[in-house]
Structure formats: structure tokens, C-alpha cells
Amino acid sequence: MNFLIDMGNTRLKWAITTAGQLITGQPLVNSRINREELIKLWRNRYRPPRRVVISCVGAKQSLDLVQAVARELWLDVDIILVKAQAQAYGVINAYPQPEKLGVDRWLSLVAVWQQYHHSACIVDCGTAITVDLIDADGRHQGGLISPGLTLMKKSLDQGTDALTFTETIYPFGPANMTEAAIYNGTLAAAIGLIEHVWSKQPADRQLILTGGDAELIARQLKIPCLIDPDLVLRGLLCVLEGHASDTIKLPT
């Protein structure tokens, strides 16, 4: 058994893997990451893993804590901290300084290429909205980064006197109240970004969404898409195994 840990900007996601199967656990929001919570989450629930594989785009303090807890629970466990590479697992990184590509974006590229073997537009709808393109030969063609829905709403709250942040969900469309107008404006901005990028892509490219707001955004898109909530974890599994996962046939 092995442990996979995806430390994002908002949540820590994790899974165990055995015989190539991914079994996800309960995510933990970053504000609750502490020694006691991690021990409660992981102690005595699973047999000791052989390896812990970690992707981290969050705070180094939290990463250090997770590694310390892993060693406390499982003594001499092998801990692998994944970084973006110039070329690996069939993917060629477009960045001239490959380590500058966020490891979460890198692992999503790896997961899509290894799992689907198809050119794709990958959109992570999380704290930030990231868009990455990969062609049919596994070449990363670059990407875009925008604030995510919550970050856009919070920026209005912090940058103005009259606009306030709320997590309330409203019907999509022109609104007759400010809170709903903010909700719909930020959602429309995300949709516009994705549909604009998509309009420039070849016809055979597949749109794949991941991240916490993927389903919310997908419901308003005019483009057919796949939703894969565990792309980064699947990328970690690819790194762990060091070879291709079983190919999944794309819908026509």
C-alpha cells in the first residue's frame, strides 16, 4: 500500500493505492491542517504504507508538518516529493524552466496523457483557474492562469467598500441584486475564459475539468467535457508506478 497526498491552495486531498487502485479519503481544508487532525485522519486506519508521494503548491510549513506526521506514524517510510520535470511519463514540458510549472499542473498533464492518450485542454477550477494544453504527441503547449471563482469574489470584497463576499449560489443570468450579480459575473468570467481558449483549439481536442468548482462551471459551458476530480492524485499514481495507466476510451 502507498499514500498519495495532494496539497493544494485550499485543501489537502489524499488517497491510498493498492494494486494500482486509487481509494480517495476525506479532504482536509488547509485551515484545519495540524498534527492532531492528521494523526486522527490516518492513525490505525491503514497498514503502514511503503511510500508517501506528495504534491504541494501550498505553504512550506504545512508540507513540513505533513512529512513530520508521516514519519511519526510510519517511522522509516519513504517520502517522495514530486516536482515538475522537463520531460517524463510521456509528457514534454513547455516551460523553459520546467520547475517553474506548478507541480499540480504538471501532474494533471501526466495523468491526462497516461490515462487518456489524447490531445486535451485541461482546466483546473480551483483557487486559481488554470488552463493547460497538451497535443496528441504529449507536448505541453503552455497555459493560462486566472483567479478562481472564490478568489474573484473575495477580491471585490477586499478592493471595494460596498461589495461583500458571500458563498450563496444564485440562478445563472442577469441579476437584480448585487450579491447575485457578483456570483454571475465571476462565473461568466470563468466560462468566458474557457470558451475563448476552446474556440482556438482543433476539433479533436478533449476538454477535461478538475478542481472544486468543476461541476459548477461545467453546467454552464456550451462545450461537452469530462469531469475528473482526482487528476492530481492520478498523476501522483503515475509517478509512483512509473508507467502508463490503463487507457480509457474517450466518449464520441
BAFI-3210 file (N, C-alpha, C; in Angstrom, 3 decimals, decimal comma, padded with zeros to 6 digits):
// residues 252
n [1|2|3|4|5|6|7|8|9|10|11|12|13|14|15|16|17|18|19|20|21|22|23|24|25|26|27|28|29|30|31|32|33|34|35|36|37|38|39|40|41|42|43|44|45|46|47|48|49|50|51|52|53|54|55|56|57|58|59|60|61|62|63|64|65|66|67|68|69|70|71|72|73|74|75|76|77|78|79|80|81|82|83|84|85|86|87|88|89|90|91|92|93|94|95|96|97|98|99|100|101|102|103|104|105|106|107|108|109|110|111|112|113|114|115|116|117|118|119|120|121|122|123|124|125|126|127|128|129|130|131|132|133|134|135|136|137|138|139|140|141|142|143|144|145|146|147|148|149|150|151|152|153|154|155|156|157|158|159|160|161|162|163|164|165|166|167|168|169|170|171|172|173|174|175|176|177|178|179|180|181|182|183|184|185|186|187|188|189|190|191|192|193|194|195|196|197|198|199|200|201|202|203|204|205|206|207|208|209|210|211|212|213|214|215|216|217|218|219|220|221|222|223|224|225|226|227|228|229|230|231|232|233|234|235|236|237|238|239|240|241|242|243|244|245|246|247|248|249|250|251|252]
n.u [000,834|000,400|000,652|-000,880|-000,631|-002,083|-001,441|-003,064|-003,928|-006,134|-007,181|-006,189|-005,871|-006,117|-005,143|-005,195|-003,331|-003,459|-002,451|-002,620|-005,034|-006,986|-007,999|-009,803|-009,593|-011,129|-011,092|-009,134|-009,513|-007,210|-006,985|-007,426|-005,310|-003,287|-001,181|-002,706|-005,143|-004,251|-003,120|-005,376|-006,811|-005,305|-004,055|-003,868|-005,818|-005,061|-002,773|000,794|002,166|004,246|005,387|005,138|003,805|004,038|002,485|002,829|001,586|001,077|001,659|004,994|005,321|003,097|003,649|006,031|004,973|003,194|005,016|006,472|004,494|003,888|006,286|006,276|004,077|004,679|007,329|010,140|009,192|009,302|009,477|008,371|008,770|007,229|008,259|007,876|009,040|011,316|010,826|008,955|007,236|005,944|005,248|006,095|007,365|006,408|007,598|010,524|012,027|011,502|010,841|009,412|006,803|003,743|003,475|001,068|-000,236|001,550|001,285|-001,383|-001,229|000,398|-001,294|-003,522|-002,335|-001,266|-003,555|-005,599|-004,406|-004,583|-005,033|-005,616|-007,466|-006,956|-008,573|-008,266|-010,358|-010,028|-008,705|-007,170|-007,902|-006,645|-005,486|-004,387|-002,751|-002,322|-000,831|-001,382|000,938|001,888|003,030|003,258|001,619|001,685|-000,077|-002,723|-003,466|-005,841|-007,667|-009,622|-013,174|-013,972|-011,791|-011,971|-014,388|-013,702|-011,725|-013,183|-014,588|-012,476|-011,344|-013,153|-015,598|-018,325|-019,048|-019,602|-018,428|-019,913|-020,962|-023,238|-025,323|-026,672|-029,292|-028,192|-027,513|-028,491|-028,757|-030,831|-029,911|-027,103|-025,355|-026,032|-025,360|-022,578|-021,934|-022,788|-021,328|-018,633|-018,729|-019,443|-017,125|-015,238|-016,361|-016,262|-013,462|-012,723|-014,288|-013,353|-010,627|-011,097|-012,284|-010,181|-009,024|-008,111|-010,485|-010,514|-009,702|-009,928|-011,918|-011,218|-012,170|-011,228|-010,918|-012,377|-014,570|-015,383|-017,736|-019,757|-019,003|-018,954|-021,652|-022,611|-021,254|-021,054|-019,840|-019,105|-017,721|-015,350|-015,383|-013,017|-012,287|-009,980|-007,467|-004,823|-004,091|-004,202|-002,116|-000,006|-000,122|000,680|003,334|004,265|003,966|005,401|004,865|002,573|-000,934|-003,927|-005,484|-008,251|-011,118|-012,196|-015,329|-017,458]
n.v [-001,195|002,299|005,838|008,737|012,207|015,272|018,496|021,308|024,788|025,314|022,935|019,810|016,894|013,349|009,917|006,330|003,748|000,626|-002,228|-000,807|000,516|003,362|004,801|007,201|009,509|011,436|014,854|017,577|020,796|023,502|025,224|023,607|021,942|020,373|018,800|017,094|016,723|015,436|013,090|011,919|011,476|009,569|007,644|004,231|003,423|002,324|-000,079|000,277|002,372|001,743|003,804|007,377|009,723|013,004|015,959|019,416|022,658|024,461|026,057|025,950|025,382|023,790|021,601|020,662|019,874|017,797|015,927|015,402|014,260|011,984|010,552|010,207|008,537|006,338|005,694|004,759|005,346|005,787|008,910|010,755|013,677|015,320|017,026|019,280|018,283|018,441|016,581|013,675|010,580|010,467|013,076|016,307|019,150|022,506|024,727|026,740|026,834|024,219|023,525|025,654|025,388|024,806|022,107|020,781|021,342|020,094|017,390|016,962|017,110|014,863|012,828|013,010|012,453|009,861|008,440|008,949|009,264|011,305|014,362|017,337|019,859|021,046|022,012|023,344|024,000|025,542|027,176|028,936|029,336|027,277|026,725|024,316|023,065|020,161|018,274|015,722|014,304|014,364|016,764|019,549|022,581|025,001|027,379|029,058|031,277|032,217|034,045|031,990|031,256|031,867|033,410|035,571|036,715|037,364|039,262|041,428|042,024|042,779|044,885|046,929|049,166|048,724|046,222|042,920|039,732|036,569|033,169|032,219|030,566|031,419|031,608|031,332|034,106|037,479|039,670|041,008|041,904|042,812|040,842|038,523|039,420|039,609|036,913|035,791|037,302|036,605|033,871|033,918|035,084|033,032|031,053|032,400|032,615|029,888|029,097|030,860|030,083|027,491|027,897|028,288|025,865|022,697|020,488|017,890|017,901|017,185|018,391|018,675|018,891|019,681|020,005|021,942|023,575|022,501|021,050|022,971|024,988|023,498|022,959|025,236|025,541|025,534|023,536|020,115|018,149|016,318|015,471|015,127|014,604|013,899|014,341|015,242|013,482|011,134|011,666|011,573|008,861|007,826|008,716|007,291|004,641|004,692|004,009|003,692|004,149|002,161|002,652|004,782|004,781|007,536|009,367|009,580]
n.w [000,000|-000,679|-000,013|-001,294|-001,559|-002,120|-001,867|-001,999|-002,740|-001,189|-000,081|001,389|-000,286|-000,391|-000,905|-000,804|-002,364|-003,827|-005,508|-007,897|-007,718|-006,895|-003,945|-002,572|000,199|002,898|002,200|003,611|004,769|004,388|006,585|008,713|008,955|011,078|013,542|015,235|013,825|011,484|012,482|013,654|011,332|009,929|011,611|012,571|010,782|008,448|007,124|007,529|005,011|002,119|000,678|000,657|-001,401|-002,449|-003,585|-003,607|-003,528|-001,686|001,531|002,823|005,510|006,140|004,505|005,689|008,151|007,404|006,390|008,716|010,384|008,882|009,134|011,863|012,239|010,612|010,802|009,179|006,613|003,068|001,643|-001,063|-002,742|-005,226|-008,183|-010,979|-014,209|-017,039|-019,028|-018,885|-018,252|-020,693|-021,268|-022,452|-021,144|-021,597|-020,468|-020,376|-018,063|-016,442|-013,785|-012,875|-013,623|-012,091|-009,829|-009,550|-011,958|-013,709|-012,908|-013,566|-016,355|-016,806|-015,808|-017,550|-020,032|-019,617|-018,891|-020,780|-023,295|-025,360|-027,173|-025,331|-023,528|-020,465|-017,596|-014,499|-011,977|-009,465|-006,554|-008,058|-011,526|-013,851|-017,128|-019,310|-022,188|-024,140|-026,699|-029,261|-029,221|-026,712|-026,005|-024,042|-024,497|-023,296|-021,138|-019,257|-016,505|-014,118|-011,566|-009,364|-008,831|-006,132|-005,319|-007,077|-006,188|-003,546|-004,012|-004,926|-002,612|-000,927|-002,310|-002,571|-001,084|-000,967|-001,961|-001,041|000,169|-000,456|-000,127|-001,219|-003,602|-006,732|-009,281|-012,668|-014,675|-015,798|-013,007|-010,326|-007,937|-005,927|-004,793|-006,225|-008,759|-008,574|-008,128|-010,587|-012,417|-011,885|-012,381|-015,088|-016,097|-015,737|-017,385|-019,842|-020,220|-020,530|-022,763|-024,685|-024,973|-025,824|-028,304|-030,000|-030,398|-031,989|-033,610|-032,604|-030,002|-026,493|-023,823|-020,449|-017,148|-013,810|-010,195|-007,448|-008,263|-010,619|-011,471|-011,112|-012,940|-015,302|-015,760|-016,968|-019,315|-022,889|-024,118|-024,594|-021,993|-019,966|-016,516|-014,129|-011,017|-009,635|-010,805|-010,118|-008,064|-009,566|-011,283|-009,435|-008,852|-011,319|-011,368|-009,180|-010,021|-012,369|-014,957|-017,744|-017,073|-017,419|-020,539|-021,101|-023,037|-024,868|-024,832|-027,716]
ca.u [000,000|001,097|-000,149|-000,737|-001,103|-002,145|-001,588|-003,409|-004,016|-007,293|-007,447|-005,315|-006,570|-005,233|-005,693|-004,311|-003,316|-003,020|-002,658|-002,975|-006,347|-006,965|-009,104|-009,651|-010,040|-011,822|-010,195|-008,997|-009,238|-005,884|-007,053|-007,523|-004,124|-002,431|-000,715|-003,787|-006,096|-003,636|-002,994|-006,731|-007,235|-004,522|-003,523|-004,554|-006,882|-004,471|-001,467|001,833|002,462|005,646|005,848|004,226|004,148|003,416|002,480|002,500|001,661|000,699|002,698|006,057|005,087|002,164|004,376|006,934|004,152|002,706|006,134|006,800|003,456|004,065|007,411|005,868|003,138|005,157|008,759|011,094|008,511|009,961|008,672|008,758|008,196|007,248|008,472|007,719|010,253|011,355|010,200|008,789|005,928|005,354|004,879|007,183|007,006|006,639|008,323|011,980|012,467|010,404|010,464|008,529|005,427|003,182|003,502|-000,291|-000,481|002,384|000,694|-002,609|-000,784|000,842|-002,460|-004,334|-001,628|-001,150|-004,858|-006,448|-003,620|-005,363|-004,809|-006,619|-007,447|-007,173|-008,927|-008,381|-011,264|-009,795|-008,406|-006,913|-008,331|-005,520|-005,807|-003,182|-002,992|-001,381|-001,190|-001,502|002,252|002,288|003,736|002,567|001,637|001,536|-001,353|-003,153|-003,859|-006,772|-008,246|-010,802|-014,428|-013,932|-010,769|-012,531|-015,380|-013,002|-011,002|-014,165|-014,849|-011,307|-010,935|-014,222|-016,289|-019,748|-019,281|-019,244|-018,263|-020,870|-020,864|-024,582|-025,458|-027,837|-029,550|-027,249|-028,105|-028,512|-029,313|-031,418|-029,341|-025,654|-024,694|-026,247|-024,615|-021,183|-021,883|-022,922|-020,230|-017,420|-018,946|-019,378|-015,717|-014,598|-016,906|-015,717|-012,066|-012,653|-014,857|-012,453|-009,498|-011,592|-012,610|-008,944|-008,451|-008,535|-011,774|-010,400|-009,181|-010,890|-011,940|-011,266|-012,224|-010,975|-010,964|-013,580|-015,688|-015,508|-019,121|-020,500|-018,663|-019,327|-023,097|-022,919|-020,486|-021,712|-018,899|-019,052|-016,462|-015,220|-015,010|-012,178|-011,936|-008,771|-006,368|-003,505|-003,839|-003,901|-000,754|000,888|-000,100|001,524|004,714|004,574|004,088|006,453|004,480|001,243|-002,136|-004,779|-006,113|-009,698|-011,634|-012,942|-016,644|-017,556]
ca.v [000,000|003,574|007,028|009,857|013,426|016,452|019,666|022,434|026,103|025,367|021,671|018,649|015,692|012,202|008,620|005,175|002,984|-000,754|-002,959|000,131|001,108|004,603|004,917|008,548|009,747|012,689|016,011|018,405|022,185|023,884|025,873|022,559|021,088|020,408|017,462|016,284|016,363|014,476|011,808|011,366|011,077|008,495|006,623|002,950|003,144|001,605|-000,645|001,242|002,410|001,632|005,120|008,516|010,566|014,291|017,149|020,552|024,043|025,264|026,613|025,026|024,983|022,660|020,465|020,143|019,207|016,540|014,978|015,023|013,346|010,717|009,825|009,839|007,420|005,183|005,565|004,925|005,354|006,534|010,064|011,274|014,988|015,402|018,317|019,267|017,930|018,864|015,531|012,424|009,919|010,738|014,490|017,264|020,406|023,670|025,787|026,669|026,443|023,279|023,501|026,792|024,945|024,269|020,642|020,297|021,399|019,048|016,078|016,846|016,766|013,468|011,957|013,010|011,747|008,442|007,799|009,107|009,241|012,119|015,804|017,797|021,140|020,682|023,197|023,111|025,037|025,576|028,506|029,582|028,581|027,082|026,069|023,781|022,375|019,096|017,782|014,269|013,701|014,553|018,028|020,645|023,754|026,186|027,503|030,355|031,262|033,272|033,779|031,142|031,933|032,429|034,455|036,747|037,339|037,949|040,454|042,524|042,353|043,437|046,048|047,925|049,408|048,379|044,866|041,975|038,327|035,578|031,869|031,846|030,213|032,057|031,200|031,971|035,067|038,848|039,648|042,256|042,212|042,893|039,569|037,624|039,954|039,202|035,471|035,510|037,930|035,811|032,609|034,215|035,317|031,724|030,415|033,108|032,210|028,522|029,025|031,581|029,203|026,338|028,299|028,289|024,527|021,789|019,844|016,589|018,063|016,879|019,302|017,940|019,789|019,140|021,061|022,032|024,236|021,929|020,721|024,225|025,639|022,623|023,044|026,427|025,534|025,056|022,574|018,829|017,991|015,300|015,958|014,151|015,356|013,417|014,316|015,366|012,200|010,152|011,958|011,027|007,416|007,574|008,897|006,171|003,398|004,861|003,513|004,142|003,527|001,621|003,668|004,864|005,262|008,783|009,341|010,195]
ca.w [000,000|-000,726|000,276|-002,201|-000,902|-002,981|-001,004|-002,845|-002,111|-000,297|000,592|001,284|-000,746|-000,244|-001,307|-000,714|-003,594|-003,701|-006,764|-008,951|-007,491|-006,137|-002,992|-002,016|001,560|003,168|002,120|004,800|004,378|004,875|007,901|009,741|008,944|012,255|013,892|015,808|012,775|010,575|013,187|013,754|009,999|009,336|012,532|012,815|009,816|007,331|007,436|007,170|003,579|001,701|000,241|000,659|-002,544|-002,126|-004,438|-002,740|-004,004|-000,528|002,401|003,211|006,896|006,120|003,930|006,726|009,149|006,835|006,344|010,092|010,856|008,169|009,747|013,220|012,156|009,858|011,037|008,083|005,317|002,005|001,237|-002,373|-003,020|-006,689|-008,828|-012,430|-014,938|-018,437|-019,828|-018,145|-018,322|-021,989|-021,388|-022,638|-020,503|-022,462|-019,771|-020,498|-016,722|-016,169|-012,372|-012,619|-013,836|-010,858|-009,831|-009,756|-013,397|-014,292|-012,635|-014,367|-017,708|-016,777|-015,634|-018,769|-021,092|-019,304|-018,758|-021,953|-024,536|-026,279|-027,014|-024,369|-022,841|-019,059|-016,809|-013,057|-011,461|-008,033|-006,033|-009,343|-012,700|-014,750|-018,390|-019,934|-023,445|-024,478|-028,031|-029,421|-029,018|-025,322|-025,836|-023,377|-025,365|-022,463|-020,441|-018,729|-015,098|-013,728|-010,241|-009,314|-008,516|-004,779|-005,273|-007,752|-005,305|-002,402|-004,445|-004,939|-001,210|-000,340|-003,072|-002,627|000,181|-000,997|-002,442|000,020|-000,232|000,017|-000,797|-001,679|-005,018|-007,354|-010,671|-013,581|-015,597|-015,285|-011,650|-009,830|-006,627|-006,083|-004,478|-007,359|-009,894|-008,369|-008,366|-012,006|-013,138|-011,737|-013,091|-016,523|-016,436|-015,856|-018,586|-020,991|-020,384|-021,055|-024,108|-025,593|-025,261|-026,580|-029,675|-030,775|-030,391|-033,056|-033,344|-031,935|-028,639|-025,433|-022,684|-019,184|-015,991|-012,482|-009,182|-006,630|-008,940|-011,965|-011,810|-011,189|-014,200|-016,424|-016,009|-017,761|-020,558|-024,101|-024,684|-023,890|-021,262|-018,931|-015,191|-013,429|-009,802|-008,967|-011,774|-009,485|-007,405|-010,620|-011,711|-008,414|-009,043|-012,490|-010,925|-008,292|-010,788|-013,342|-016,268|-018,155|-016,547|-018,476|-021,356|-021,061|-024,304|-024,744|-025,438|-029,038]
c.u [000,876|000,110|000,154|-001,339|-000,968|-002,453|-001,807|-003,439|-005,136|-007,474|-006,281|-006,176|-005,597|-005,942|-004,690|-004,385|-002,755|-003,391|-003,144|-004,320|-006,226|-008,199|-008,935|-010,202|-010,727|-010,849|-010,191|-008,679|-007,953|-005,899|-007,120|-006,316|-003,295|-002,108|-001,856|-004,773|-005,518|-003,504|-004,361|-007,202|-006,565|-004,104|-004,451|-005,690|-006,379|-003,169|-000,389|002,139|003,948|006,215|004,733|004,691|003,348|003,581|002,059|002,671|001,296|001,908|003,725|005,862|004,152|002,832|005,296|006,150|003,666|003,828|006,505|005,786|003,587|005,187|007,078|004,974|003,780|006,684|009,595|010,443|009,290|009,030|009,233|008,025|008,355|007,449|008,222|009,074|010,180|010,644|010,138|007,385|005,180|005,003|006,137|006,699|007,349|007,490|009,832|012,669|011,389|009,936|009,535|007,063|004,908|003,073|002,099|-000,651|000,305|001,745|-000,628|-002,276|-000,367|-000,350|-003,284|-003,632|-001,573|-002,508|-005,666|-005,712|-004,301|-004,960|-005,937|-006,380|-007,862|-007,435|-009,097|-009,156|-011,160|-009,607|-008,008|-007,539|-007,126|-005,992|-004,490|-003,559|-001,909|-001,801|-001,137|-000,171|002,749|003,061|002,827|002,716|001,431|000,159|-001,637|-003,553|-004,733|-007,209|-009,449|-012,026|-014,391|-012,935|-011,250|-013,517|-014,709|-012,239|-011,935|-014,484|-013,710|-010,956|-011,978|-014,838|-017,694|-020,030|-018,761|-019,209|-019,367|-020,676|-022,222|-024,573|-026,754|-028,078|-028,653|-027,983|-028,021|-029,289|-029,861|-031,020|-027,832|-024,963|-024,833|-025,473|-023,134|-021,021|-021,868|-021,811|-018,953|-017,550|-018,855|-017,934|-014,979|-015,059|-016,323|-014,271|-011,980|-013,146|-014,004|-011,262|-009,946|-011,858|-011,381|-008,357|-008,915|-009,746|-011,652|-009,901|-010,285|-010,775|-012,142|-011,191|-011,924|-011,063|-012,342|-014,784|-015,960|-016,965|-019,967|-020,253|-019,126|-020,806|-023,458|-022,148|-021,333|-020,907|-019,008|-017,703|-016,529|-014,873|-014,249|-011,650|-010,587|-007,560|-004,998|-003,142|-003,512|-002,504|000,279|000,992|000,765|002,994|005,143|004,821|005,182|006,132|003,039|000,156|-002,911|-005,453|-007,613|-010,179|-012,485|-014,315|-016,628|-018,656]
c.v [001,254|004,701|008,095|011,081|014,601|017,656|020,891|023,741|026,195|024,106|020,703|017,466|014,527|010,925|007,539|004,444|001,600|-001,484|-002,036|000,799|002,317|004,679|006,235|008,629|011,092|013,868|016,811|019,828|022,645|024,516|024,862|021,626|021,350|018,969|016,568|015,824|015,305|013,105|011,139|010,809|009,785|007,379|005,418|002,644|002,302|000,968|000,330|001,208|002,207|003,002|006,144|009,454|011,859|015,284|018,321|021,874|025,001|025,699|025,555|024,533|023,779|021,421|019,843|019,367|017,852|015,499|014,502|014,033|011,985|009,892|009,406|008,601|006,157|005,077|005,807|004,904|006,216|007,654|010,633|012,597|015,255|016,845|018,170|019,002|018,438|017,861|014,252|011,892|010,248|012,189|015,345|018,625|021,580|024,739|025,650|026,406|025,504|023,262|024,650|026,459|024,347|022,751|020,061|020,299|020,303|017,668|015,882|016,495|015,298|012,526|011,863|012,225|010,241|007,737|007,826|009,015|010,039|013,579|016,381|019,248|020,845|021,954|022,780|024,289|025,089|026,999|029,439|028,715|028,497|026,325|025,612|022,947|021,330|018,500|016,258|013,548|013,860|015,827|019,059|021,889|025,055|026,287|028,929|030,181|032,467|033,020|032,846|031,920|032,595|033,563|035,724|037,475|038,008|039,209|041,659|042,986|043,177|044,748|047,145|048,098|048,817|046,941|043,868|040,548|037,464|034,289|031,381|031,585|030,803|031,469|031,987|032,877|036,478|038,917|041,019|042,533|042,035|041,561|038,582|038,099|039,589|037,717|035,177|036,152|037,123|034,477|032,826|034,465|033,995|031,009|031,058|032,740|030,847|028,462|029,789|030,703|028,056|026,681|028,281|026,886|023,692|020,970|018,561|016,694|017,825|017,896|018,493|018,940|019,019|020,293|021,215|022,660|023,656|021,663|021,975|024,910|024,808|022,735|024,210|026,482|025,028|023,939|021,249|018,673|016,773|015,988|014,843|014,826|014,998|013,390|014,370|014,070|011,117|010,386|011,440|009,510|007,042|007,697|007,712|004,897|003,486|004,290|003,906|003,397|002,951|002,753|003,595|005,433|006,507|008,662|010,036|011,237]
c.w [000,000|-000,452|-000,766|-001,544|-001,866|-002,098|-001,881|-002,082|-001,083|000,525|000,437|000,874|-000,660|-000,661|-000,932|-002,043|-003,315|-004,976|-007,883|-008,796|-006,573|-005,251|-002,254|-000,597|001,687|003,091|003,429|004,349|005,064|006,264|009,039|009,752|010,197|012,634|014,364|014,742|011,843|011,231|013,315|012,413|009,543|010,301|012,626|011,840|008,655|007,795|006,960|005,674|003,311|001,343|000,415|-000,455|-002,420|-003,265|-003,568|-003,477|-002,866|000,282|002,795|004,643|006,965|005,543|004,966|007,782|008,645|006,794|007,753|010,647|010,177|008,794|011,178|013,198|011,598|009,840|009,792|006,705|004,324|001,532|-000,061|-002,589|-004,517|-007,144|-010,324|-013,084|-016,374|-019,329|-019,007|-018,367|-019,615|-022,244|-021,521|-022,143|-021,409|-021,795|-019,994|-019,159|-016,172|-014,728|-012,006|-012,895|-012,535|-010,906|-010,008|-011,236|-014,110|-014,104|-013,375|-015,810|-017,787|-016,700|-016,906|-019,870|-020,838|-019,311|-020,052|-023,284|-025,637|-026,097|-026,171|-023,969|-021,402|-018,261|-015,349|-012,463|-009,948|-007,529|-007,173|-010,428|-013,626|-015,981|-019,001|-021,145|-023,677|-025,812|-028,086|-029,263|-027,591|-025,069|-025,171|-024,245|-024,590|-021,840|-019,997|-017,267|-014,814|-012,289|-010,353|-008,864|-007,139|-004,687|-005,972|-006,843|-004,105|-002,789|-004,528|-003,517|-000,620|-001,036|-003,175|-001,247|000,200|-001,398|-001,416|-000,516|000,366|-000,757|-001,293|-003,181|-005,556|-008,743|-011,611|-014,565|-015,036|-013,969|-011,265|-008,388|-006,717|-005,839|-005,639|-008,586|-009,790|-008,658|-009,863|-012,836|-013,062|-012,457|-014,601|-016,970|-016,627|-017,122|-019,842|-021,278|-021,059|-022,493|-025,119|-025,967|-026,152|-028,039|-030,585|-030,954|-031,585|-032,638|-032,530|-030,500|-027,611|-024,304|-021,408|-018,041|-014,712|-011,489|-008,566|-007,308|-010,325|-012,349|-011,968|-012,531|-015,387|-016,766|-016,913|-019,085|-021,720|-024,765|-023,919|-023,195|-020,356|-017,618|-014,485|-012,167|-009,203|-009,892|-011,107|-008,759|-008,426|-011,189|-010,722|-008,538|-010,245|-012,139|-010,068|-009,083|-011,844|-014,708|-016,536|-017,415|-017,711|-019,217|-021,229|-022,388|-024,084|-025,387|-026,803|-029,031]
res [m|n|f|l|i|d|m|g|n|t|r|l|k|w|a|i|t|t|a|g|q|l|i|t|g|q|p|l|v|n|s|r|i|n|r|e|e|l|i|k|l|w|r|n|r|y|r|p|p|r|r|v|v|i|s|c|v|g|a|k|q|s|l|d|l|v|q|a|v|a|r|e|l|w|l|d|v|d|i|i|l|v|k|a|q|a|q|a|y|g|v|i|n|a|y|p|q|p|e|k|l|g|v|d|r|w|l|s|l|v|a|v|w|q|q|y|h|h|s|a|c|i|v|d|c|g|t|a|i|t|v|d|l|i|d|a|d|g|r|h|q|g|g|l|i|s|p|g|l|t|l|m|k|k|s|l|d|q|g|t|d|a|l|t|f|t|e|t|i|y|p|f|g|p|a|n|m|t|e|a|a|i|y|n|g|t|l|a|a|a|i|g|l|i|e|h|v|w|s|k|q|p|a|d|r|q|l|i|l|t|g|g|d|a|e|l|i|a|r|q|l|k|i|p|c|l|i|d|p|d|l|v|l|r|g|l|l|c|v|l|e|g|h|a|s|d|t|i|k|l|p|t]
***
